[in-house]
Amino acid sequence: MNLEYRGRILDESLDSDMAFLDELRADPHVEFVDTRAEQRRGLTELTPPPTDDLLAEDSRWVYYSWRRTCVGILGPKSFRRLRLDRNRNKITTEEQDHFGTLTIGVIGLSVGHAIAHTLALEGLCGELRLADFDEIELSNLNRIPGTLLDLGVNKAVVVARRIAELDPYLSVIVDQRGITRESIDEFSDGLDIMIEECDSLDIKVLARDAASARGIPILMETSDRGLLDVERYDLDPTLPYFNGLLGTDFDFASFADMSPEDKVPHVFRILPPSQLSDRMVSSMLEVGKTVSTWPQLGGDVALGGASVAAAVRRIGRGEPLPSGRTSIDLSAALDAIDSGTGDESRPLPGMRER
């Protein structure tokens, strides 16, 4: 087990785990946190009451090596039942069980951090695969909810630790190489949904090669004007990459030999300035002059986590979600606020009267 980013789950009924717990208790630098009594009380107060097998389930300890802390928790089934209880019935029990069977991969853990954490929060998967080669820098902390203690730590490891402290039973696999031609097959095999949030056009194409070959839907959130791309390779493996924005006969292999400058026109074909905010377009024109790279705001990244989670719920439920692009533009929504007519019964902008 990789203790760099996973909690070590310990069962007191196993001799080997008890021996390790004794070692931890003997270490004055290890803290023990035990709220199992409160957790059990919360479990018994649920409506409807939990079944006898949940009430009888043995508790566990989980050791977080990076915190040198051991925490008492409910067993896996009772833990999940209590932790996700407030999802009902925006997510039904049956749907929650199904989401727990999904395997989702996230490529790029800057914007992807918020997405991966939101998926874990809502219990929308049973396994998360995270890939990023980069490490946290101070300039990342405007949008990645890490801390100064995370500086120099791999981005995927940081979010994996955060998820482990939320739900140690959720399987999280980290590839600190990022996505490469050597790693893409292992990363993609068995995925139900791929979320692509990387910067490199070459890797974006590599991800779509893998997804189209395996029939995996791709979601991509742009963190500007709430742009969300849906590519349903599960419904149509022949779907043109990037929903055809580069044309149906574009030679994607040519990206490998292009300079960064030569790739810029193609970036603007995927992200037309007409679909971006004025401030984003202005900033992109200043990259390398007055700004080092394009801007990303923490609030926009957080919105991306919410919109991707909503799309995952639709795919997981089998609800309609076609390939294409949509915009969840908060600025436009705020511009549409009614200045006050006194008619509180009027529907909100964009909402139909029922």
C-alpha beads as a LAMMPS data file, in Angstrom:
LAMMPS data file: protein, C-alpha beads

354 atoms
353 bonds

1 atom types
1 bond types

-500.0 500.0 xlo xhi
-500.0 500.0 ylo yhi
-500.0 500.0 zlo zhi

Masses

1 110.0

Atoms # bond

1 1 1 0.000 0.000 0.000
2 1 1 1.224 3.471 -0.887
3 1 1 1.020 5.394 2.397
4 1 1 2.094 8.598 0.650
5 1 1 -1.520 9.347 -0.233
6 1 1 -3.703 6.512 1.134
7 1 1 -4.939 5.974 4.631
8 1 1 -4.040 2.555 6.002
9 1 1 -7.300 0.962 7.158
10 1 1 -6.858 -1.204 10.253
11 1 1 -9.191 -3.915 11.534
12 1 1 -8.793 -4.771 15.209
13 1 1 -9.922 -8.352 14.517
14 1 1 -6.706 -8.972 12.536
15 1 1 -3.548 -9.764 14.485
16 1 1 -1.295 -7.930 12.037
17 1 1 -3.408 -4.773 12.242
18 1 1 -3.545 -4.946 16.042
19 1 1 0.236 -5.232 16.169
20 1 1 0.577 -2.138 13.985
21 1 1 -1.960 -0.268 16.145
22 1 1 0.089 -1.149 19.229
23 1 1 3.168 0.318 17.533
24 1 1 1.267 3.503 16.734
25 1 1 -0.059 3.824 20.302
26 1 1 3.480 3.454 21.623
27 1 1 4.669 6.335 19.428
28 1 1 4.218 9.648 21.300
29 1 1 4.241 11.519 17.981
30 1 1 1.107 9.757 16.682
31 1 1 -2.258 11.292 17.598
32 1 1 -5.415 9.191 18.010
33 1 1 -8.830 10.699 17.202
34 1 1 -11.866 8.614 18.143
35 1 1 -15.408 9.828 17.451
36 1 1 -16.860 6.389 16.751
37 1 1 -19.484 6.725 19.481
38 1 1 -20.837 9.895 17.851
39 1 1 -20.719 8.228 14.451
40 1 1 -22.671 5.222 15.741
41 1 1 -25.233 7.551 17.300
42 1 1 -25.634 9.324 13.973
43 1 1 -26.107 5.959 12.279
44 1 1 -28.869 4.881 14.683
45 1 1 -30.734 8.165 14.189
46 1 1 -31.049 7.791 10.415
47 1 1 -34.446 7.597 8.736
48 1 1 -35.334 4.919 7.823
49 1 1 -33.373 3.061 10.526
50 1 1 -30.301 1.177 9.299
51 1 1 -30.502 -2.567 8.887
52 1 1 -29.105 -4.903 11.541
53 1 1 -26.058 -5.795 9.444
54 1 1 -25.001 -2.134 9.373
55 1 1 -25.515 -1.727 13.102
56 1 1 -23.453 -4.855 13.778
57 1 1 -20.597 -3.943 11.440
58 1 1 -17.223 -3.684 13.171
59 1 1 -15.547 -0.296 13.189
60 1 1 -12.056 0.399 11.851
61 1 1 -9.087 2.658 12.399
62 1 1 -7.411 4.545 9.570
63 1 1 -3.832 5.769 9.827
64 1 1 -2.764 8.857 7.844
65 1 1 1.012 8.752 7.642
66 1 1 1.366 12.326 6.344
67 1 1 -0.525 13.592 9.400
68 1 1 0.814 11.006 11.849
69 1 1 -2.789 10.604 12.976
70 1 1 -5.005 7.550 13.514
71 1 1 -8.781 8.059 13.257
72 1 1 -11.598 5.759 14.399
73 1 1 -14.335 5.270 11.784
74 1 1 -17.366 3.119 11.101
75 1 1 -17.071 0.013 8.951
76 1 1 -17.242 0.491 5.165
77 1 1 -20.968 -0.095 4.610
78 1 1 -22.195 1.865 7.628
79 1 1 -19.672 4.642 6.914
80 1 1 -20.978 5.078 3.363
81 1 1 -24.608 4.924 4.507
82 1 1 -24.114 7.686 7.071
83 1 1 -21.723 9.887 5.098
84 1 1 -23.922 10.030 1.996
85 1 1 -27.304 10.077 3.753
86 1 1 -27.894 13.774 3.043
87 1 1 -27.638 13.106 -0.709
88 1 1 -31.088 11.512 -0.605
89 1 1 -33.185 11.916 -2.621
90 1 1 -31.367 14.166 -5.005
91 1 1 -29.478 10.913 -5.410
92 1 1 -31.563 7.869 -4.532
93 1 1 -30.152 4.916 -2.625
94 1 1 -30.289 2.768 -5.759
95 1 1 -28.500 5.433 -7.809
96 1 1 -25.874 5.857 -5.098
97 1 1 -25.178 2.143 -5.157
98 1 1 -24.747 2.257 -8.930
99 1 1 -22.434 5.286 -8.807
100 1 1 -20.293 3.310 -6.373
101 1 1 -19.497 0.867 -9.197
102 1 1 -18.108 3.519 -11.576
103 1 1 -14.418 4.044 -12.329
104 1 1 -13.552 7.614 -13.309
105 1 1 -10.226 8.974 -14.486
106 1 1 -9.115 12.603 -14.115
107 1 1 -6.197 13.903 -16.190
108 1 1 -4.726 17.168 -14.898
109 1 1 -5.137 18.007 -11.215
110 1 1 -5.308 21.794 -11.171
111 1 1 -8.855 22.234 -12.452
112 1 1 -9.143 18.487 -11.935
113 1 1 -8.598 18.858 -8.168
114 1 1 -12.004 20.491 -7.666
115 1 1 -13.634 17.960 -9.985
116 1 1 -12.114 14.886 -8.336
117 1 1 -12.962 16.159 -4.853
118 1 1 -16.565 16.942 -5.836
119 1 1 -17.000 13.456 -7.315
120 1 1 -15.714 11.983 -4.057
121 1 1 -17.932 14.303 -1.967
122 1 1 -21.055 13.113 -3.764
123 1 1 -19.994 9.457 -3.844
124 1 1 -20.215 9.340 -7.644
125 1 1 -17.596 6.638 -8.148
126 1 1 -16.075 3.561 -6.597
127 1 1 -12.607 4.226 -7.980
128 1 1 -10.800 7.402 -8.991
129 1 1 -7.681 7.419 -11.149
130 1 1 -5.654 10.629 -11.009
131 1 1 -2.789 11.525 -13.341
132 1 1 -0.499 14.552 -13.137
133 1 1 3.290 14.908 -13.251
134 1 1 3.396 18.436 -11.833
135 1 1 3.974 19.665 -8.280
136 1 1 2.153 22.344 -6.285
137 1 1 3.674 25.826 -6.526
138 1 1 2.673 28.945 -4.631
139 1 1 1.044 30.401 -7.775
140 1 1 -1.292 27.362 -7.892
141 1 1 -2.885 28.278 -4.563
142 1 1 -5.253 30.810 -6.152
143 1 1 -7.366 27.905 -7.466
144 1 1 -6.150 24.663 -5.870
145 1 1 -7.452 24.326 -2.292
146 1 1 -4.124 23.165 -0.946
147 1 1 -1.938 24.763 1.718
148 1 1 1.632 25.949 2.127
149 1 1 2.399 22.485 3.503
150 1 1 1.620 21.071 0.042
151 1 1 4.255 23.092 -1.826
152 1 1 6.532 20.758 -3.777
153 1 1 4.084 17.827 -3.477
154 1 1 2.679 16.198 -6.614
155 1 1 -0.741 17.695 -7.498
156 1 1 -2.406 14.291 -7.785
157 1 1 -1.018 13.241 -4.408
158 1 1 -2.413 16.406 -2.780
159 1 1 -5.975 15.736 -3.939
160 1 1 -5.653 12.012 -3.190
161 1 1 -4.704 12.853 0.411
162 1 1 -7.647 15.232 0.689
163 1 1 -10.010 12.542 -0.582
164 1 1 -8.479 9.934 1.727
165 1 1 -9.243 12.193 4.691
166 1 1 -12.827 12.472 3.433
167 1 1 -13.428 8.792 2.600
168 1 1 -10.578 6.329 3.187
169 1 1 -12.663 3.504 1.695
170 1 1 -12.769 5.121 -1.749
171 1 1 -10.180 3.571 -4.054
172 1 1 -7.858 6.275 -5.412
173 1 1 -5.003 5.420 -7.763
174 1 1 -2.350 8.043 -8.518
175 1 1 0.001 8.147 -11.510
176 1 1 2.670 10.766 -10.856
177 1 1 4.040 10.355 -14.378
178 1 1 0.984 12.098 -15.742
179 1 1 -0.354 10.746 -19.013
180 1 1 2.207 9.488 -21.515
181 1 1 2.133 7.080 -24.442
182 1 1 3.505 4.483 -22.037
183 1 1 0.865 5.071 -19.334
184 1 1 -2.329 5.878 -21.252
185 1 1 -3.472 2.267 -21.764
186 1 1 -3.134 1.313 -18.099
187 1 1 -4.902 4.523 -17.095
188 1 1 -7.790 4.100 -19.564
189 1 1 -8.548 0.381 -19.386
190 1 1 -11.775 -0.159 -17.464
191 1 1 -12.739 3.517 -17.175
192 1 1 -16.425 4.413 -17.313
193 1 1 -15.815 8.161 -17.700
194 1 1 -12.694 10.190 -18.512
195 1 1 -12.291 13.805 -17.410
196 1 1 -9.596 15.646 -19.324
197 1 1 -8.204 18.843 -17.780
198 1 1 -4.629 18.990 -19.078
199 1 1 -2.910 21.838 -20.947
200 1 1 -1.025 19.906 -23.629
201 1 1 -2.754 19.456 -26.990
202 1 1 -0.692 16.319 -27.562
203 1 1 -2.018 14.713 -24.373
204 1 1 -5.558 15.875 -25.137
205 1 1 -5.354 13.983 -28.424
206 1 1 -3.777 10.953 -26.739
207 1 1 -6.681 10.883 -24.267
208 1 1 -9.212 10.986 -27.089
209 1 1 -7.387 8.227 -28.965
210 1 1 -7.781 6.031 -25.895
211 1 1 -11.368 7.074 -25.168
212 1 1 -12.667 6.596 -28.701
213 1 1 -10.987 3.185 -28.976
214 1 1 -12.643 2.045 -25.736
215 1 1 -15.991 3.851 -26.002
216 1 1 -15.355 6.094 -22.974
217 1 1 -17.167 9.445 -22.686
218 1 1 -14.950 12.491 -22.111
219 1 1 -15.856 15.605 -20.124
220 1 1 -13.724 18.774 -20.328
221 1 1 -14.356 21.964 -18.327
222 1 1 -12.596 25.153 -19.398
223 1 1 -12.950 27.390 -16.289
224 1 1 -14.094 30.402 -18.271
225 1 1 -17.767 31.276 -18.753
226 1 1 -18.477 27.786 -17.438
227 1 1 -17.657 26.133 -20.780
228 1 1 -18.271 22.390 -20.577
229 1 1 -17.529 19.978 -23.418
230 1 1 -19.151 16.558 -23.650
231 1 1 -17.792 13.942 -26.057
232 1 1 -19.858 10.747 -25.986
233 1 1 -17.479 8.195 -27.487
234 1 1 -19.540 5.598 -25.635
235 1 1 -22.466 6.428 -27.927
236 1 1 -20.436 7.106 -31.086
237 1 1 -16.796 5.960 -31.176
238 1 1 -16.394 7.723 -34.557
239 1 1 -17.263 11.137 -33.084
240 1 1 -14.753 13.739 -34.373
241 1 1 -12.325 14.855 -31.673
242 1 1 -13.231 18.100 -29.879
243 1 1 -16.726 17.743 -31.349
244 1 1 -15.324 18.485 -34.793
245 1 1 -14.031 21.980 -33.954
246 1 1 -10.762 21.186 -35.752
247 1 1 -12.573 19.587 -38.657
248 1 1 -13.205 15.953 -39.461
249 1 1 -9.979 15.376 -41.420
250 1 1 -7.476 17.201 -39.192
251 1 1 -4.090 15.462 -38.863
252 1 1 -3.790 15.232 -35.080
253 1 1 -0.397 13.512 -35.361
254 1 1 0.978 16.822 -36.674
255 1 1 0.723 18.327 -33.181
256 1 1 3.841 16.395 -32.173
257 1 1 6.014 18.457 -34.551
258 1 1 4.386 21.855 -33.954
259 1 1 6.001 24.609 -31.952
260 1 1 3.914 26.186 -29.172
261 1 1 3.413 29.221 -31.405
262 1 1 2.110 27.070 -34.265
263 1 1 -0.426 25.440 -31.933
264 1 1 -2.004 28.751 -30.889
265 1 1 -4.366 29.072 -33.904
266 1 1 -5.654 25.550 -33.222
267 1 1 -6.240 26.391 -29.567
268 1 1 -8.432 29.280 -30.708
269 1 1 -10.358 26.930 -32.990
270 1 1 -11.121 24.718 -29.988
271 1 1 -11.804 27.760 -27.801
272 1 1 -13.104 30.514 -30.129
273 1 1 -12.693 33.995 -28.622
274 1 1 -16.418 34.567 -29.193
275 1 1 -17.137 31.880 -26.575
276 1 1 -14.669 33.200 -24.001
277 1 1 -14.981 36.108 -21.604
278 1 1 -13.514 39.418 -22.761
279 1 1 -11.018 39.345 -19.896
280 1 1 -9.837 35.848 -20.829
281 1 1 -9.316 36.819 -24.477
282 1 1 -7.434 39.966 -23.477
283 1 1 -5.241 37.984 -21.103
284 1 1 -4.472 35.271 -23.674
285 1 1 -3.178 37.964 -26.028
286 1 1 -0.844 39.141 -23.267
287 1 1 0.649 35.716 -22.453
288 1 1 4.418 36.011 -22.490
289 1 1 4.221 39.807 -22.431
290 1 1 2.489 41.109 -19.306
291 1 1 1.255 37.770 -17.876
292 1 1 3.083 34.441 -17.698
293 1 1 0.107 32.252 -18.652
294 1 1 -3.676 32.396 -18.984
295 1 1 -5.638 33.216 -15.832
296 1 1 -7.836 30.840 -13.845
297 1 1 -9.988 31.852 -10.880
298 1 1 -10.754 29.657 -7.890
299 1 1 -14.476 30.328 -8.214
300 1 1 -14.518 29.312 -11.883
301 1 1 -12.632 26.119 -11.027
302 1 1 -15.107 25.339 -8.236
303 1 1 -17.989 25.848 -10.679
304 1 1 -16.303 23.360 -12.991
305 1 1 -16.366 20.760 -10.237
306 1 1 -20.120 21.241 -9.883
307 1 1 -20.893 21.152 -13.608
308 1 1 -18.787 18.058 -14.274
309 1 1 -20.413 16.282 -11.307
310 1 1 -23.835 17.115 -12.759
311 1 1 -22.770 15.650 -16.115
312 1 1 -21.422 12.520 -14.410
313 1 1 -24.745 12.057 -12.641
314 1 1 -26.549 12.211 -15.981
315 1 1 -24.238 9.690 -17.625
316 1 1 -24.406 7.397 -14.606
317 1 1 -28.210 7.515 -14.565
318 1 1 -28.505 6.968 -18.298
319 1 1 -30.220 10.338 -18.708
320 1 1 -29.966 12.289 -21.973
321 1 1 -26.629 14.087 -22.385
322 1 1 -25.561 14.549 -26.009
323 1 1 -22.124 15.414 -27.300
324 1 1 -21.534 19.130 -27.612
325 1 1 -20.710 22.258 -25.639
326 1 1 -22.667 24.272 -23.111
327 1 1 -21.927 27.378 -21.071
328 1 1 -22.856 27.879 -17.428
329 1 1 -22.137 31.605 -17.496
330 1 1 -22.463 33.123 -14.030
331 1 1 -21.792 36.655 -15.273
332 1 1 -24.687 36.393 -17.729
333 1 1 -26.919 34.993 -14.989
334 1 1 -26.019 37.882 -12.679
335 1 1 -26.671 40.365 -15.487
336 1 1 -30.146 38.853 -15.805
337 1 1 -31.125 39.522 -12.185
338 1 1 -34.488 41.265 -12.049
339 1 1 -33.973 44.718 -10.580
340 1 1 -37.180 44.352 -8.612
341 1 1 -40.746 44.361 -9.843
342 1 1 -42.328 43.339 -6.576
343 1 1 -43.618 40.151 -8.201
344 1 1 -41.866 37.443 -6.198
345 1 1 -43.756 34.723 -8.064
346 1 1 -41.962 35.384 -11.349
347 1 1 -39.660 32.538 -12.477
348 1 1 -35.915 33.056 -12.304
349 1 1 -34.093 33.864 -15.567
350 1 1 -33.771 30.730 -17.651
351 1 1 -36.449 28.879 -15.687
352 1 1 -39.738 27.909 -17.287
353 1 1 -43.020 28.516 -15.553
354 1 1 -44.659 25.315 -14.429

Bonds

1 1 1 2
2 1 2 3
3 1 3 4
4 1 4 5
5 1 5 6
6 1 6 7
7 1 7 8
8 1 8 9
9 1 9 10
10 1 10 11
11 1 11 12
12 1 12 13
13 1 13 14
14 1 14 15
15 1 15 16
16 1 16 17
17 1 17 18
18 1 18 19
19 1 19 20
20 1 20 21
21 1 21 22
22 1 22 23
23 1 23 24
24 1 24 25
25 1 25 26
26 1 26 27
27 1 27 28
28 1 28 29
29 1 29 30
30 1 30 31
31 1 31 32
32 1 32 33
33 1 33 34
34 1 34 35
35 1 35 36
36 1 36 37
37 1 37 38
38 1 38 39
39 1 39 40
40 1 40 41
41 1 41 42
42 1 42 43
43 1 43 44
44 1 44 45
45 1 45 46
46 1 46 47
47 1 47 48
48 1 48 49
49 1 49 50
50 1 50 51
51 1 51 52
52 1 52 53
53 1 53 54
54 1 54 55
55 1 55 56
56 1 56 57
57 1 57 58
58 1 58 59
59 1 59 60
60 1 60 61
61 1 61 62
62 1 62 63
63 1 63 64
64 1 64 65
65 1 65 66
66 1 66 67
67 1 67 68
68 1 68 69
69 1 69 70
70 1 70 71
71 1 71 72
72 1 72 73
73 1 73 74
74 1 74 75
75 1 75 76
76 1 76 77
77 1 77 78
78 1 78 79
79 1 79 80
80 1 80 81
81 1 81 82
82 1 82 83
83 1 83 84
84 1 84 85
85 1 85 86
86 1 86 87
87 1 87 88
88 1 88 89
89 1 89 90
90 1 90 91
91 1 91 92
92 1 92 93
93 1 93 94
94 1 94 95
95 1 95 96
96 1 96 97
97 1 97 98
98 1 98 99
99 1 99 100
100 1 100 101
101 1 101 102
102 1 102 103
103 1 103 104
104 1 104 105
105 1 105 106
106 1 106 107
107 1 107 108
108 1 108 109
109 1 109 110
110 1 110 111
111 1 111 112
112 1 112 113
113 1 113 114
114 1 114 115
115 1 115 116
116 1 116 117
117 1 117 118
118 1 118 119
119 1 119 120
120 1 120 121
121 1 121 122
122 1 122 123
123 1 123 124
124 1 124 125
125 1 125 126
126 1 126 127
127 1 127 128
128 1 128 129
129 1 129 130
130 1 130 131
131 1 131 132
132 1 132 133
133 1 133 134
134 1 134 135
135 1 135 136
136 1 136 137
137 1 137 138
138 1 138 139
139 1 139 140
140 1 140 141
141 1 141 142
142 1 142 143
143 1 143 144
144 1 144 145
145 1 145 146
146 1 146 147
147 1 147 148
148 1 148 149
149 1 149 150
150 1 150 151
151 1 151 152
152 1 152 153
153 1 153 154
154 1 154 155
155 1 155 156
156 1 156 157
157 1 157 158
158 1 158 159
159 1 159 160
160 1 160 161
161 1 161 162
162 1 162 163
163 1 163 164
164 1 164 165
165 1 165 166
166 1 166 167
167 1 167 168
168 1 168 169
169 1 169 170
170 1 170 171
171 1 171 172
172 1 172 173
173 1 173 174
174 1 174 175
175 1 175 176
176 1 176 177
177 1 177 178
178 1 178 179
179 1 179 180
180 1 180 181
181 1 181 182
182 1 182 183
183 1 183 184
184 1 184 185
185 1 185 186
186 1 186 187
187 1 187 188
188 1 188 189
189 1 189 190
190 1 190 191
191 1 191 192
192 1 192 193
193 1 193 194
194 1 194 195
195 1 195 196
196 1 196 197
197 1 197 198
198 1 198 199
199 1 199 200
200 1 200 201
201 1 201 202
202 1 202 203
203 1 203 204
204 1 204 205
205 1 205 206
206 1 206 207
207 1 207 208
208 1 208 209
209 1 209 210
210 1 210 211
211 1 211 212
212 1 212 213
213 1 213 214
214 1 214 215
215 1 215 216
216 1 216 217
217 1 217 218
218 1 218 219
219 1 219 220
220 1 220 221
221 1 221 222
222 1 222 223
223 1 223 224
224 1 224 225
225 1 225 226
226 1 226 227
227 1 227 228
228 1 228 229
229 1 229 230
230 1 230 231
231 1 231 232
232 1 232 233
233 1 233 234
234 1 234 235
235 1 235 236
236 1 236 237
237 1 237 238
238 1 238 239
239 1 239 240
240 1 240 241
241 1 241 242
242 1 242 243
243 1 243 244
244 1 244 245
245 1 245 246
246 1 246 247
247 1 247 248
248 1 248 249
249 1 249 250
250 1 250 251
251 1 251 252
252 1 252 253
253 1 253 254
254 1 254 255
255 1 255 256
256 1 256 257
257 1 257 258
258 1 258 259
259 1 259 260
260 1 260 261
261 1 261 262
262 1 262 263
263 1 263 264
264 1 264 265
265 1 265 266
266 1 266 267
267 1 267 268
268 1 268 269
269 1 269 270
270 1 270 271
271 1 271 272
272 1 272 273
273 1 273 274
274 1 274 275
275 1 275 276
276 1 276 277
277 1 277 278
278 1 278 279
279 1 279 280
280 1 280 281
281 1 281 282
282 1 282 283
283 1 283 284
284 1 284 285
285 1 285 286
286 1 286 287
287 1 287 288
288 1 288 289
289 1 289 290
290 1 290 291
291 1 291 292
292 1 292 293
293 1 293 294
294 1 294 295
295 1 295 296
296 1 296 297
297 1 297 298
298 1 298 299
299 1 299 300
300 1 300 301
301 1 301 302
302 1 302 303
303 1 303 304
304 1 304 305
305 1 305 306
306 1 306 307
307 1 307 308
308 1 308 309
309 1 309 310
310 1 310 311
311 1 311 312
312 1 312 313
313 1 313 314
314 1 314 315
315 1 315 316
316 1 316 317
317 1 317 318
318 1 318 319
319 1 319 320
320 1 320 321
321 1 321 322
322 1 322 323
323 1 323 324
324 1 324 325
325 1 325 326
326 1 326 327
327 1 327 328
328 1 328 329
329 1 329 330
330 1 330 331
331 1 331 332
332 1 332 333
333 1 333 334
334 1 334 335
335 1 335 336
336 1 336 337
337 1 337 338
338 1 338 339
339 1 339 340
340 1 340 341
341 1 341 342
342 1 342 343
343 1 343 344
344 1 344 345
345 1 345 346
346 1 346 347
347 1 347 348
348 1 348 349
349 1 349 350
350 1 350 351
351 1 351 352
352 1 352 353
353 1 353 354
